Amino acid sequence: MSIEVYRDAYGVPHLRAADPAELAFAQGRVTARDRAWQLEVERHRAQGTTAAFLGAAEAGWDVFVRRARLADTARRCLARLEEHDPETADWVRAYVDGVNDGLAEGARRAPEFAATGLAAGRWEAWTPLAVWLSTHILFAGFPTKLWRERVATGLGEEWTELFAADGPATAGSNGWLVTGERTASGAALVAGDPHRFIEAPGVYQQIRLSCPRYDVVGLAVPGVPGLAHFGHTGHVAWAITNAMADYQDLYRERLRRAADGGVEAYGPDGWRPAAAHTETVEVSGGEPVTVEVVETARGPVVTGDGPEGTGAEWEGLSLRYVPRVTGLLGFEVLPRLLAARTVDEVDTALDGWVEPVNVVLAADTDGGLLHRVAGHVPVRDRANSLRPVPAWEPAHAWAAEPAPLPRAAVTDGYAVMANARGLAAPLGVEFAPPHRADRIAALLDGSAAWTPEATAAVHRDTDNRAAARLLAAVEAAGDLSPAAADVRERLLAWDRRMAADSLDAGLFAAVRGAVVRRLAGHEVFAGLRGPAPYPEVFQPWLYLGPRVGLALETLLVTGPVPAADVRRIVAGALEETGAGDPPAAWGATHRLAPWQALPDPDDDRWPELGGDHDCVLSTSSAPGYTDRGARASAARYVWDLADRERSGWIVPFGASGVAGDPHHEDQLPLWLRGDLAPVTTDWNRLTKEQG
């Protein structure tokens, strides 16, 4: 083989090979060596086998994955890929061969294998597709439909969309494109940051893939070949954000036990057989869990356990999602993106994209620009997008062809995408508030000579436009005690920046938290408290407190809580804060809280954060319940179309997933400051690995 592996000063792998297949093998192998533990956790998550080594806490996820038939769907999508695009299927297989070649070496370096007793397994050709599915199956937030159902029954039909917002477990992003007319170089800049739950190791991998056909730098998803979301080929650069589209449905199913012990489902044509079998989820340190996997003509049943006995009836919810229906996942796009040299080629490639549904920005060195939505959104009744719908009503079936995808020209010298209602509005229901998008646009409008360095500073902006409505309520609060009045005076003089060292930002967060708790405790929301009758994996969408926190702007001025009670609640929060100890600076409580398959025993080591949910520097918590930041920028990047070496990128931790490696967390200080590491493409400035 002709494979060469180089590293930059941050340990980022730069791979060179004779052809795309060898390069895919190299990508798989270096990823396995750098991130064996992460890869194996993702493989097991995609198969529903994590509880076997991580314990009972993961059993709920495993049950969901089995019921949703993710691994089987991945196999189905691979079979279709092999039939219609065997070259891409072979490319995926080469990546898997590389993973299997490097996994044993990577596992020897990773102490988590010994700690859990896990042995490195073997990847199949369909495993990357399964990893992609498991990473994104909850991306569109279909459990929000369960929340709306809960609101309708516990609060009233008229309030179904009251809490509409960028939800507690939704992944968002910032992204923007500055055209050459507004840059110092005369060439475009593409920049942004995907917001995800922060995981250690990180969910994105900086990497370079070079062969005679292409030479691309970008951010890969470990376990998946190519650079699906963010890349710079030297000729064209692209980036995405979550379109907030609605493309998954839940159906209310009537189910019954047939005489032969099987399952029947009641659909538009009456009772029909459903596919059913049982699987066993092994649980380390606990009893195994037996799962009945049922699939109707709508899709896999993800809630509702069936009783035994002929004729016994029960209800469940089936999940209809595009790859399960079509056998398409969009992997055909991945090698085409790597070979793209113009925005037209990126555009054509993305016509085959499936899931998740994204807003895309791209620019090339010839001045070409692209702003479009990519993905597959089914056409169906509006009710499907709001709540679970009856499986037996034919009006809720999907049309044969997907919805047309919007696109727009780039005007005013820039374009912004930040999950707000805009280009993708016809395709979704809930979007992020406009604060991030508006703030980025205002910043971009302030200069006609943007550089990569100045563009990176946009990432660091902590202006909190979402604070305005609560501050207006604070100003309107009635008579207050002297201590509470002092709190009000300080808040009204605050610059509204959520800097980590800001005492006033900490004071605002304390008052906001008290308002959220008091609002959530109002008697009108009694029907939304208590456990929801759904699996634990869906609960993040169903907790009242975080929902109130994220919808606070709306609830302060409209909704079922009377205006007089809102004034009383805000005044009470000011009194509560004024009577307590002075709140610490925002960062003292707003600290990083990354997810790790094996929790870090030294939780106190995680650093302070600036920013907030609706800041450009988006660092989300659950106001009123915890200030810990679980969701933030999983990467940041600036792609320079004038000179790729002036580009920059950063991830929260480092290039290596191995604890103790020099590059395990060496990017964390830069990430915290909002700085970027340089993109180095000169092979002479890189270090070649031996062996």
C-alpha positions as CSV (number, residue, x, y, z in Angstrom):
1,M,0.0,0.0,0.0
2,S,1.0,3.6,-0.6
3,I,-0.5,5.0,2.6
4,E,1.4,7.8,4.4
5,V,0.3,9.3,7.7
6,Y,1.4,12.8,8.8
7,R,0.5,14.8,11.9
8,D,0.4,18.5,12.6
9,A,1.3,20.2,15.8
10,Y,-2.0,19.1,17.4
11,G,-1.8,15.5,16.3
12,V,-4.4,15.9,13.6
13,P,-3.9,13.1,11.0
14,H,-3.1,14.1,7.4
15,L,-3.4,11.0,5.2
16,R,-2.0,10.4,1.7
17,A,-2.7,7.4,-0.5
18,A,-2.7,6.4,-4.2
19,D,-6.5,6.2,-4.7
20,P,-9.8,6.8,-2.8
21,A,-10.1,3.1,-1.7
22,E,-6.6,3.1,0.0
23,L,-7.4,6.5,1.5
24,A,-10.7,5.2,3.0
25,F,-8.7,2.3,4.4
26,A,-6.2,4.7,5.9
27,Q,-9.0,6.9,7.4
28,G,-10.5,3.8,9.0
29,R,-7.2,2.6,10.4
30,V,-6.0,5.9,11.8
31,T,-9.4,6.5,13.4
32,A,-9.3,3.1,15.0
33,R,-5.8,3.7,16.3
34,D,-6.7,7.1,17.7
35,R,-10.2,6.4,18.9
36,A,-10.8,2.7,19.4
37,W,-12.8,3.1,22.5
38,Q,-15.1,5.7,20.9
39,L,-15.6,3.6,17.8
40,E,-16.5,0.5,19.8
41,V,-18.9,2.4,22.0
42,E,-20.6,3.8,18.8
43,R,-20.7,0.3,17.2
44,H,-22.4,-1.1,20.3
45,R,-24.8,1.8,20.5
46,A,-25.8,1.3,16.9
47,Q,-26.4,-2.4,17.6
48,G,-28.1,-2.0,21.0
49,T,-25.5,-3.9,23.0
50,T,-24.0,-1.2,25.2
51,A,-25.6,-2.4,28.5
52,A,-23.6,-5.6,28.1
53,F,-20.4,-3.7,29.2
54,L,-21.7,-0.4,30.5
55,G,-24.5,-1.7,32.7
56,A,-28.2,-1.2,33.3
57,A,-28.1,2.6,32.7
58,E,-27.7,1.9,29.0
59,A,-30.4,-0.8,28.7
60,G,-33.1,1.8,27.8
61,W,-31.1,2.9,24.8
62,D,-30.4,-0.6,23.7
63,V,-34.1,-1.5,23.9
64,F,-35.0,1.5,21.7
65,V,-32.3,0.7,19.1
66,R,-33.5,-2.9,18.9
67,R,-37.2,-1.8,18.6
68,A,-36.3,0.8,16.0
69,R,-34.4,-1.8,14.0
70,L,-31.4,0.5,13.4
71,A,-28.9,-2.3,12.6
72,D,-31.4,-4.0,10.2
73,T,-32.1,-0.7,8.5
74,A,-28.3,-0.2,8.0
75,R,-28.0,-3.6,6.4
76,R,-31.0,-2.8,4.2
77,C,-29.4,0.5,3.1
78,L,-26.0,-1.2,2.4
79,A,-27.8,-3.8,0.2
80,R,-29.4,-1.0,-1.8
81,L,-26.1,0.8,-2.0
82,E,-24.4,-2.3,-3.3
83,E,-27.1,-2.7,-5.9
84,H,-27.1,0.9,-7.2
85,D,-23.6,2.2,-6.4
86,P,-21.2,-0.7,-5.9
87,E,-18.2,1.7,-6.1
88,T,-19.3,3.6,-3.1
89,A,-20.2,0.4,-1.3
90,D,-16.6,-0.8,-1.9
91,W,-15.3,2.5,-0.6
92,V,-17.3,2.1,2.6
93,R,-16.0,-1.5,2.9
94,A,-12.4,-0.2,2.5
95,Y,-13.0,2.1,5.4
96,V,-14.3,-0.8,7.5
97,D,-11.3,-2.9,6.6
98,G,-9.1,-0.1,7.9
99,V,-11.0,0.1,11.1
100,N,-10.6,-3.7,11.6
101,D,-6.9,-3.5,10.8
102,G,-6.2,-0.8,13.4
103,L,-8.7,-1.7,16.1
104,A,-6.6,-4.2,18.1
105,E,-3.7,-1.7,18.3
106,G,-6.0,1.1,19.3
107,A,-7.7,-1.0,22.0
108,R,-4.3,-1.8,23.6
109,R,-3.7,1.9,24.0
110,A,-7.2,2.7,25.5
111,P,-7.5,1.8,29.3
112,E,-11.4,1.7,29.0
113,F,-11.3,-1.7,27.5
114,A,-9.5,-3.2,30.5
115,A,-11.7,-1.2,32.9
116,T,-14.9,-2.7,31.4
117,G,-13.7,-6.0,30.3
118,L,-14.6,-5.2,26.7
119,A,-12.7,-6.9,23.9
120,A,-12.4,-5.1,20.6
121,G,-15.0,-6.6,18.2
122,R,-15.3,-6.6,14.4
123,W,-16.9,-4.1,12.2
124,E,-19.2,-5.1,9.3
125,A,-19.6,-3.3,6.1
126,W,-22.9,-1.9,7.3
127,T,-21.6,-0.7,10.7
128,P,-20.8,2.9,9.5
129,L,-24.3,3.2,8.2
130,A,-25.6,2.0,11.6
131,V,-23.4,4.5,13.4
132,W,-24.8,7.3,11.2
133,L,-28.3,6.2,12.0
134,S,-27.8,5.9,15.7
135,T,-26.1,9.3,15.8
136,H,-29.1,11.0,14.0
137,I,-32.2,8.9,14.8
138,L,-33.2,11.4,17.5
139,F,-31.8,14.4,15.6
140,A,-35.2,15.5,14.2
141,G,-36.7,15.4,17.7
142,F,-39.7,13.2,17.0
143,P,-40.2,12.8,20.8
144,T,-41.4,16.4,20.7
145,K,-44.6,15.0,19.3
146,L,-45.0,13.1,22.5
147,W,-44.6,16.4,24.4
148,R,-47.2,18.1,22.4
149,E,-49.6,15.2,23.0
150,R,-48.8,15.6,26.7
151,V,-49.5,19.4,26.5
152,A,-52.8,18.8,24.7
153,T,-54.1,16.4,27.3
154,G,-52.5,18.0,30.4
155,L,-53.0,21.6,29.6
156,G,-55.4,22.0,26.6
157,E,-55.5,21.6,22.9
158,E,-55.1,25.4,22.4
159,W,-51.6,25.3,24.0
160,T,-50.1,22.4,21.9
161,E,-47.5,24.7,20.3
162,L,-47.0,26.9,23.3
163,F,-43.5,25.6,24.1
164,A,-42.3,25.7,20.5
165,A,-38.5,26.3,20.6
166,D,-35.2,24.8,19.9
167,G,-35.9,21.9,22.2
168,P,-33.9,20.5,25.1
169,A,-32.3,17.6,23.2
170,T,-32.2,19.2,19.7
171,A,-28.9,19.7,17.9
172,G,-28.4,23.1,16.4
173,S,-25.6,25.0,14.8
174,N,-24.4,28.4,13.6
175,G,-23.1,28.9,10.1
176,W,-22.4,31.8,7.9
177,L,-20.9,32.6,4.5
178,V,-19.3,36.0,3.7
179,T,-18.9,36.7,0.0
180,G,-15.8,38.2,-1.6
181,E,-17.3,41.6,-1.7
182,R,-17.2,41.7,2.1
183,T,-13.8,40.1,2.7
184,A,-10.3,41.7,2.7
185,S,-9.0,39.0,0.2
186,G,-11.9,39.3,-2.3
187,A,-12.6,35.5,-1.8
188,A,-15.4,34.0,0.3
189,L,-15.2,32.8,3.9
190,V,-17.4,30.0,5.3
191,A,-17.6,29.6,9.0
192,G,-19.6,28.2,11.9
193,D,-20.0,25.7,14.6
194,P,-22.2,22.7,15.2
195,H,-23.9,22.6,18.6
196,R,-24.1,19.1,20.0
197,F,-24.1,17.4,23.4
198,I,-20.4,17.6,24.2
199,E,-18.9,14.1,24.4
200,A,-15.4,13.1,25.3
201,P,-13.9,12.1,23.0
202,G,-15.4,14.6,20.7
203,V,-18.1,13.8,18.1
204,Y,-16.0,15.4,15.3
205,Q,-12.6,14.4,14.1
206,Q,-10.3,16.8,12.3
207,I,-8.7,15.1,9.4
208,R,-7.1,15.5,5.9
209,L,-7.7,13.1,3.1
210,S,-5.4,13.4,0.1
211,C,-5.0,11.3,-3.1
212,P,-4.5,12.2,-6.8
213,R,-8.2,12.7,-7.2
214,Y,-8.7,15.2,-4.3
215,D,-7.1,16.8,-1.2
216,V,-9.7,17.7,1.5
217,V,-9.5,18.9,5.0
218,G,-12.5,18.8,7.3
219,L,-14.4,17.4,10.2
220,A,-15.4,13.7,10.1
221,V,-17.8,11.7,12.2
222,P,-15.7,8.9,13.8
223,G,-16.9,5.6,12.4
224,V,-18.1,7.1,9.1
225,P,-15.9,7.6,6.0
226,G,-15.4,10.9,4.3
227,L,-16.4,14.4,5.4
228,A,-20.2,14.6,5.4
229,H,-20.8,18.0,7.0
230,F,-17.8,20.3,6.9
231,G,-15.0,20.3,4.3
232,H,-12.6,22.4,2.2
233,T,-11.1,20.8,-0.9
234,G,-9.0,23.9,-1.8
235,H,-11.4,24.7,-4.6
236,V,-14.8,24.6,-2.7
237,A,-15.8,24.6,0.9
238,W,-19.1,23.6,2.5
239,A,-20.8,23.6,5.8
240,I,-24.3,22.7,7.3
241,T,-26.7,23.4,10.1
242,N,-29.7,21.5,11.2
243,A,-32.7,22.6,9.1
244,M,-35.1,21.8,12.0
245,A,-37.2,20.0,9.4
246,D,-39.8,17.4,10.4
247,Y,-39.2,14.1,8.6
248,Q,-40.1,11.4,11.1
249,D,-43.6,10.4,12.2
250,L,-45.2,8.6,15.1
251,Y,-48.4,6.5,14.5
252,R,-50.8,5.3,17.2
253,E,-51.0,1.6,16.7
254,R,-53.7,-0.8,17.8
255,L,-52.1,-4.2,18.3
256,R,-53.4,-7.7,19.2
257,R,-52.0,-11.1,19.8
258,A,-52.8,-13.6,17.0
259,A,-53.8,-17.2,17.6
260,D,-50.3,-18.4,16.5
261,G,-48.7,-16.0,19.1
262,G,-47.7,-13.5,16.5
263,V,-48.9,-9.8,16.3
264,E,-51.5,-8.1,14.2
265,A,-51.9,-4.4,13.7
266,Y,-55.0,-2.4,12.7
267,G,-54.4,-0.2,9.7
268,P,-56.4,1.4,6.9
269,D,-57.3,-2.0,5.6
270,G,-58.2,-3.5,8.9
271,W,-56.2,-6.1,10.9
272,R,-53.0,-7.2,9.1
273,P,-50.1,-9.3,10.3
274,A,-47.1,-7.4,11.8
275,A,-43.6,-8.7,11.8
276,A,-42.6,-9.8,15.3
277,H,-39.7,-11.5,17.0
278,T,-37.9,-11.4,20.4
279,E,-34.3,-10.2,21.2
280,T,-32.3,-10.3,24.4
281,V,-30.4,-7.3,25.7
282,E,-27.6,-8.5,27.9
283,V,-26.9,-6.3,31.0
284,S,-23.6,-6.2,32.8
285,G,-24.3,-6.8,36.5
286,G,-28.1,-7.3,36.0
287,E,-30.7,-9.5,34.5
288,P,-31.1,-9.7,30.7
289,V,-34.0,-7.8,29.2
290,T,-36.2,-9.6,26.7
291,V,-37.5,-7.3,23.9
292,E,-40.4,-8.1,21.6
293,V,-39.6,-6.3,18.3
294,V,-42.7,-5.5,16.3
295,E,-43.0,-3.8,13.0
296,T,-46.2,-2.7,11.3
297,A,-46.7,-1.4,7.8
298,R,-46.0,2.1,9.2
299,G,-42.8,1.2,10.9
300,P,-41.1,-0.3,14.0
301,V,-43.1,-0.1,17.2
302,V,-41.0,1.8,19.7
303,T,-43.3,2.0,22.7
304,G,-45.8,-0.4,24.3
305,D,-45.2,-4.0,25.6
306,G,-47.7,-6.6,24.4
307,P,-49.5,-9.0,26.8
308,E,-49.6,-12.7,26.2
309,G,-52.8,-14.5,25.3
310,T,-54.6,-14.9,22.1
311,G,-56.8,-11.9,21.3
312,A,-55.1,-9.7,23.9
313,E,-54.9,-6.1,22.7
314,W,-52.7,-3.2,23.5
315,E,-51.5,0.1,22.0
316,G,-48.1,1.3,20.9
317,L,-46.4,3.9,18.8
318,S,-44.6,3.1,15.6
319,L,-41.8,5.2,14.2
320,R,-41.7,5.9,10.4
321,Y,-38.4,7.2,9.3
322,V,-37.0,7.7,5.8
323,P,-34.1,5.2,5.6
324,R,-36.4,2.4,6.9
325,V,-39.0,3.2,4.2
326,T,-36.7,3.9,1.3
327,G,-33.5,1.9,2.0
328,L,-31.6,5.1,1.3
329,L,-29.2,6.9,3.7
330,G,-27.3,9.2,1.3
331,F,-23.9,7.6,1.6
332,E,-23.6,7.9,-2.2
333,V,-23.0,11.6,-1.6
334,L,-19.9,11.2,0.6
335,P,-17.2,10.4,-2.0
336,R,-18.8,12.9,-4.4
337,L,-18.3,15.7,-1.9
338,L,-14.6,14.8,-1.5
339,A,-14.1,15.1,-5.3
340,A,-16.1,18.3,-5.7
341,R,-14.3,21.4,-7.1
342,T,-17.2,23.8,-7.6
343,V,-20.5,24.7,-5.8
344,D,-22.3,23.2,-8.7
345,E,-20.7,19.8,-8.0
346,V,-21.5,20.1,-4.3
347,D,-25.1,21.0,-5.2
348,T,-25.4,18.0,-7.5
349,A,-24.0,15.7,-5.0
350,L,-26.3,16.9,-2.3
351,D,-29.3,16.1,-4.4
352,G,-28.8,12.5,-3.1
353,W,-28.7,13.5,0.6
354,V,-31.2,11.8,2.9
355,E,-30.8,12.3,6.6
356,P,-30.5,14.4,8.6
357,V,-32.1,17.3,6.7
358,N,-29.6,20.2,6.6
359,V,-29.3,23.8,5.5
360,V,-26.1,24.0,3.4
361,L,-23.8,26.9,2.6
362,A,-20.9,26.6,0.1
363,A,-18.5,28.7,-1.8
364,D,-15.8,28.1,-4.4
365,T,-12.7,29.8,-5.7
366,D,-14.5,31.0,-8.8
367,G,-17.0,33.0,-6.8
368,G,-19.7,30.4,-6.9
369,L,-22.2,30.4,-3.9
370,L,-24.7,27.9,-2.7
371,H,-27.5,28.2,-0.1
372,R,-30.0,25.4,0.0
373,V,-31.7,22.7,2.0
374,A,-30.6,19.1,1.5
375,G,-32.3,15.9,2.6
376,H,-35.6,13.9,2.3
377,V,-38.7,15.3,3.8
378,P,-41.9,13.3,3.2
379,V,-45.1,14.9,2.1
380,R,-48.0,14.1,4.4
381,D,-50.9,15.6,6.4
382,R,-50.0,18.6,8.6
383,A,-51.2,16.7,11.7
384,N,-48.4,14.1,11.2
385,S,-45.9,16.9,12.0
386,L,-47.6,17.9,15.3
387,R,-48.5,14.8,17.2
388,P,-48.9,11.0,16.9
389,V,-51.6,10.2,14.4
390,P,-53.9,7.2,14.0
391,A,-52.4,4.4,12.0
392,W,-55.8,3.3,10.7
393,E,-56.6,6.6,9.0
394,P,-55.3,6.6,5.3
395,A,-55.0,10.4,5.4
396,H,-51.8,10.1,7.3
397,A,-49.9,8.1,4.7
398,W,-46.8,9.5,3.0
399,A,-46.9,10.6,-0.6
400,A,-44.7,8.8,-3.1
401,E,-42.4,11.8,-3.7
402,P,-40.6,13.9,-1.1
403,A,-41.1,17.7,-0.6
404,P,-39.3,20.1,-2.9
405,L,-36.2,21.6,-1.1
406,P,-35.9,25.4,-0.8
407,R,-32.8,27.3,-2.0
408,A,-32.0,31.0,-2.0
409,A,-29.5,33.4,-3.5
410,V,-26.9,34.9,-1.3
411,T,-27.5,38.7,-1.1
412,D,-26.1,41.5,1.0
413,G,-22.7,39.9,0.9
414,Y,-23.4,37.2,3.4
415,A,-25.8,34.4,4.4
416,V,-26.5,33.1,7.9
417,M,-28.0,29.8,9.1
418,A,-28.7,29.3,12.8
419,N,-31.7,27.0,13.0
420,A,-34.1,29.9,12.9
421,R,-37.3,30.1,10.9
422,G,-36.1,31.0,7.4
423,L,-35.1,29.0,4.3
424,A,-36.4,25.7,5.8
425,A,-39.6,27.1,7.3
426,P,-41.9,25.2,5.0
427,L,-40.4,21.9,6.1
428,G,-40.7,22.1,9.9
429,V,-42.7,23.1,12.9
430,E,-40.3,24.2,15.7
431,F,-37.3,26.4,15.1
432,A,-34.7,28.2,17.2
433,P,-35.5,31.7,18.3
434,P,-34.0,34.3,15.8
435,H,-31.4,35.7,18.3
436,R,-28.3,33.8,17.1
437,A,-29.1,34.4,13.4
438,D,-29.9,38.1,14.0
439,R,-26.8,38.7,16.0
440,I,-24.5,37.0,13.5
441,A,-26.1,39.1,10.7
442,A,-25.7,42.3,12.7
443,L,-22.0,41.5,13.3
444,L,-21.4,40.6,9.6
445,D,-23.1,43.8,8.5
446,G,-20.5,45.8,10.4
447,S,-17.5,45.2,8.1
448,A,-16.7,44.9,4.5
449,A,-13.2,43.6,5.0
450,W,-13.6,40.3,6.9
451,T,-10.5,38.2,7.4
452,P,-10.3,34.6,8.8
453,E,-9.0,36.0,12.1
454,A,-11.8,38.6,12.5
455,T,-14.4,36.0,11.4
456,A,-13.2,33.7,14.2
457,A,-14.1,36.4,16.7
458,V,-17.8,36.1,15.8
459,H,-17.7,32.7,17.5
460,R,-16.9,34.3,20.8
461,D,-19.8,36.7,21.0
462,T,-21.7,36.4,24.3
463,D,-24.4,39.0,23.7
464,N,-27.7,37.6,25.1
465,R,-30.6,39.0,23.1
466,A,-32.9,36.4,24.7
467,A,-32.5,38.3,28.0
468,A,-34.6,41.3,26.8
469,R,-38.0,40.0,27.6
470,L,-37.1,38.9,31.2
471,L,-35.4,42.2,31.8
472,A,-38.5,44.0,30.7
473,A,-40.5,42.0,33.2
474,V,-37.9,42.8,35.9
475,E,-38.2,46.5,35.1
476,A,-42.0,46.2,35.4
477,A,-41.9,44.4,38.7
478,G,-43.9,46.3,41.4
479,D,-42.7,47.5,44.8
480,L,-39.7,45.6,46.0
481,S,-37.6,45.3,49.1
482,P,-34.3,47.3,49.1
483,A,-32.3,44.1,48.4
484,A,-34.6,43.1,45.5
485,A,-34.5,46.6,44.1
486,D,-30.7,46.5,44.1
487,V,-30.9,43.3,42.1
488,R,-33.2,44.9,39.6
489,E,-31.0,48.0,39.4
490,R,-27.9,45.9,38.6
491,L,-29.7,43.8,36.0
492,L,-31.1,46.8,34.2
493,A,-27.5,48.3,34.0
494,W,-26.0,45.0,32.8
495,D,-24.5,44.8,29.4
496,R,-26.3,41.6,28.6
497,R,-23.1,39.6,27.9
498,M,-22.8,36.1,29.3
499,A,-19.1,36.3,30.0
500,A,-17.8,33.5,32.3
501,D,-16.3,36.1,34.7
502,S,-19.4,38.3,34.8
503,L,-21.0,38.7,38.2
504,D,-24.0,40.4,36.6
505,A,-24.4,37.5,34.2
506,G,-24.4,35.2,37.2
507,L,-27.0,37.4,38.9
508,F,-29.2,37.3,35.7
509,A,-28.9,33.5,35.7
510,A,-29.9,33.3,39.3
511,V,-33.0,35.4,38.8
512,R,-33.9,33.5,35.6
513,G,-33.6,30.2,37.4
514,A,-35.9,31.3,40.1
515,V,-38.4,32.6,37.6
516,V,-38.3,29.2,35.7
517,R,-38.8,27.2,38.9
518,R,-41.7,29.4,40.0
519,L,-43.4,29.3,36.6
520,A,-43.0,25.5,36.4
521,G,-44.5,25.3,39.8
522,H,-47.6,27.2,38.9
523,E,-50.8,25.3,39.4
524,V,-51.8,25.7,35.7
525,F,-49.0,23.2,34.8
526,A,-50.0,20.5,37.3
527,G,-51.1,18.2,34.4
528,L,-47.6,18.3,32.9
529,R,-45.7,17.3,36.1
530,G,-44.9,13.7,37.0
531,P,-43.6,10.9,34.9
532,A,-44.7,10.5,31.3
533,P,-45.8,7.1,30.2
534,Y,-43.0,6.6,27.7
535,P,-39.6,5.0,27.7
536,E,-36.7,6.7,29.5
537,V,-34.9,7.4,26.3
538,F,-37.6,10.0,25.4
539,Q,-37.7,11.7,28.8
540,P,-35.4,14.6,27.9
541,W,-38.1,16.0,25.7
542,L,-40.8,15.5,28.4
543,Y,-39.5,17.2,31.5
544,L,-41.6,20.3,32.3
545,G,-38.8,22.4,33.9
546,P,-36.4,22.5,30.9
547,R,-39.4,23.1,28.6
548,V,-40.4,26.1,30.7
549,G,-36.8,27.4,30.7
550,L,-36.4,27.3,26.9
551,A,-39.9,28.8,26.3
552,L,-39.5,31.5,29.0
553,E,-39.6,34.4,26.5
554,T,-43.1,33.2,25.3
555,L,-44.4,32.3,28.8
556,L,-43.6,35.7,30.1
557,V,-46.0,37.4,27.7
558,T,-48.5,34.8,26.6
559,G,-49.8,31.4,27.7
560,P,-52.0,30.0,30.5
561,V,-50.3,31.8,33.4
562,P,-52.2,35.0,34.1
563,A,-50.2,38.3,33.6
564,A,-50.7,39.2,37.3
565,D,-49.2,35.8,38.3
566,V,-46.2,36.4,36.0
567,R,-45.6,39.7,37.7
568,R,-45.8,38.1,41.1
569,I,-43.4,35.3,40.0
570,V,-40.8,37.7,38.7
571,A,-41.0,39.9,41.8
572,G,-40.7,36.8,44.0
573,A,-37.6,35.7,42.0
574,L,-36.0,39.1,42.6
575,E,-36.8,38.9,46.3
576,E,-35.5,35.3,46.5
577,T,-32.2,36.4,44.8
578,G,-31.8,39.5,46.9
579,A,-32.3,37.7,50.1
580,G,-29.7,35.0,49.4
581,D,-26.0,35.0,49.1
582,P,-24.7,37.1,46.2
583,P,-24.5,34.8,43.1
584,A,-21.1,33.9,41.8
585,A,-19.8,34.8,38.4
586,W,-21.6,33.0,35.6
587,G,-18.8,30.6,34.9
588,A,-18.6,29.4,38.5
589,T,-21.8,27.4,38.0
590,H,-21.9,27.3,34.2
591,R,-19.2,24.6,33.8
592,L,-18.7,22.1,31.1
593,A,-20.5,18.8,31.6
594,P,-19.4,16.4,28.8
595,W,-21.0,13.0,28.3
596,Q,-18.6,10.1,28.7
597,A,-19.4,6.4,28.3
598,L,-17.4,5.9,31.5
599,P,-18.0,9.0,33.7
600,D,-14.9,10.8,34.9
601,P,-14.5,10.5,38.7
602,D,-12.9,14.0,38.8
603,D,-16.0,15.9,37.6
604,D,-14.7,19.1,39.3
605,R,-11.9,19.4,36.7
606,W,-14.2,20.6,34.0
607,P,-13.7,24.3,33.2
608,E,-16.0,27.4,33.3
609,L,-17.9,28.4,30.3
610,G,-19.1,31.7,28.9
611,G,-22.1,32.0,26.6
612,D,-25.7,30.8,26.9
613,H,-28.3,28.9,24.8
614,D,-29.2,31.8,22.6
615,C,-25.8,33.5,22.3
616,V,-23.6,33.0,19.3
617,L,-21.3,31.3,21.8
618,S,-24.0,28.8,22.4
619,T,-23.5,26.8,25.6
620,S,-26.8,25.3,26.8
621,S,-27.9,24.4,30.3
622,A,-31.3,23.8,31.9
623,P,-32.1,27.1,33.6
624,G,-33.7,26.7,37.0
625,Y,-32.3,23.2,37.5
626,T,-28.7,23.2,36.5
627,D,-26.3,25.7,35.0
628,R,-23.9,23.0,33.9
629,G,-23.3,23.2,30.1
630,A,-24.0,19.9,28.4
631,R,-24.4,21.3,24.9
632,A,-22.0,23.6,23.1
633,S,-19.8,23.9,20.0
634,A,-18.7,20.4,19.1
635,A,-16.3,22.1,16.7
636,R,-15.6,25.5,15.2
637,Y,-14.2,26.3,11.8
638,V,-13.4,29.1,9.3
639,W,-12.8,28.0,5.7
640,D,-10.8,30.6,3.7
641,L,-11.4,30.3,-0.1
642,A,-8.4,32.6,-0.8
643,D,-5.8,30.5,1.0
644,R,-6.7,27.3,2.7
645,E,-3.7,27.6,5.1
646,R,-5.4,30.7,6.6
647,S,-8.3,28.5,7.6
648,G,-8.8,27.5,11.2
649,W,-10.5,24.8,13.2
650,I,-11.0,23.6,16.7
651,V,-12.6,20.8,18.7
652,P,-13.3,20.8,22.4
653,F,-10.7,18.3,23.4
654,G,-8.1,17.0,21.0
655,A,-7.3,14.7,18.1
656,S,-6.7,11.6,20.2
657,G,-9.3,9.7,22.2
658,V,-6.7,8.1,24.4
659,A,-6.3,9.4,27.9
660,G,-2.8,10.5,28.6
661,D,-1.9,11.1,25.0
662,P,-0.3,14.5,24.5
663,H,-3.2,15.4,22.0
664,H,-6.0,14.1,24.2
665,E,-7.1,17.5,25.5
666,D,-4.5,19.9,24.1
667,Q,-7.1,21.9,22.1
668,L,-9.3,22.6,25.2
669,P,-7.6,25.8,26.2
670,L,-8.0,27.2,22.7
671,W,-11.6,26.1,22.5
672,L,-12.4,27.8,25.8
673,R,-10.8,31.1,24.6
674,G,-12.7,30.9,21.3
675,D,-9.5,30.5,19.3
676,L,-8.8,28.3,16.4
677,A,-5.9,26.0,15.6
678,P,-4.3,26.6,12.2
679,V,-5.1,24.3,9.2
680,T,-1.7,23.2,8.0
681,T,-1.6,21.8,4.5
682,D,2.1,22.1,3.6
683,W,3.4,18.5,3.8
684,N,6.9,19.9,4.6
685,R,5.5,21.4,7.9
686,L,3.9,18.1,9.0
687,T,5.6,15.2,10.8
688,K,5.5,11.8,9.1
689,E,4.7,8.8,11.2
690,Q,7.0,5.9,11.0
691,G,5.7,2.3,10.6
